[in-house]
Amino acid sequence: MSKQTSPMRFPRDPEVFTDLEGFAEKYLLFRGLPKEPFLGMDDPVVSVGSCFAENVAEYLTESGFRSVSHISLAESSNNVLSVRTMIDILLSESPAEEALTWAREFVRRDDLKDVHAELARAKLLIITLGVAVATTDEEGRPTSIKVSNVELISPNRHVLVLREIIDRLREFNPDCSVVLTVSPAPLVASPFPKYDAFTLDCVSKSIIRAAVAMYMHEPQPDVFYWPSYEAMRWFYGHSDKKYGDEDGVTRHVNASDVAVMMRLFAKYYATTQ
């Protein structure tokens, strides 16, 4: 019989939401972490995702990590299907020209051979998932929203694809650990007439977060979760802070708050600071 533990209650004291670092440490950072820090400041780190993931890469560099690279995806394309397709192409020794054309459009980098080498050396891959909405061509491949079959990717399909991504990475680079996180940046727009942007954002993020929880329900060796989404959405929802306070863009997480979460990341993952 498993040991009974006390329930983790929602904070009753509004003062909890005046300190992001204290809130995150007490209420979010008690599971899903490595048993001890393992990442040296010179160990290669690769970040995958859209603008929030790019901010993560920048702040890791500013925190003292000396070998950080970023693989960018447009926010509207930052879904698990695009990440799988991208990983398959970038890990291939000799991808087809059609695949390279797709990668150059979606990954926004011309130095794809360099990306292949970065993934081969990586000690940690951070995958930031943004949307559960995918646009696909007639053969089901991720493609531009301009030529669209638009679909919501189900939680079960997310789990299957996450498993494929991480298994593929394990074959290519067995020494690479993975951190999964969900982007707190809201959805740009809804492509579905029946959904407004707010409702679809809620549905989309809920699908992704549920899928990650399903995937990690059973222990996954060297796969961790970082609660960027929970930290921003629930802290902003109960504090005086809000999206866009610092740059006026209503979808942007404040840079100072990203810095707080990245300092905590270094605390729990870096062997030295």
Secondary structure, DSSP 8 states (H G I E B T S, - for coil): -------------GGGGG-HHHHHHHHTTTSSS-SS--B-TTS-EEEEESHHHHHHHHHHHHTT-SSEEEEE--GGG-SHHHHHHHHHHHH-SS--HHHHHHHHHHH--S-HHHHHHHHHH-SEEEEEE--SEEEE-TTS-B--TTS-EEEE--HHHHHHHHHHHHHHHHHH-TT-EEEEEE--S--S---STT--HHHHHHHHHHHHHHHHHHHTSS--TTEEE--HHHHHHHHHTTSS--TTTTTS-TT---HHHHHHHHHHHHHHHBS--
